[in-house]
Amino acid sequence: MIFNYLLTYLNQAKNKLRLNNDVMAGDHNDGNPVERVVSAARLIPKHRIAIISNTGHGCFLENFPATWASIFPFLKK
């Protein structure tokens, strides 16, 4: 339900999103499977997606080094 609301919002706002966006997810997230996250990311202009392996919803807590390695280049831009 929340995901459907997010998709509706992204469809309405996609022309207003001007900044680069970093979309991140764990590959073992049962609530938001990788396919769903990729579908949502495609609706966001200028997106960059990172799937963190062997993590669920809490990427930061479960594999901080891999998460940071993904975020750091995005922040440097």
Beta strands, then each sheet from edge to edge (+ up, - down):
strand 1: 21-26
strand 2: 47-52
sheet 1: 1+ 2+
end
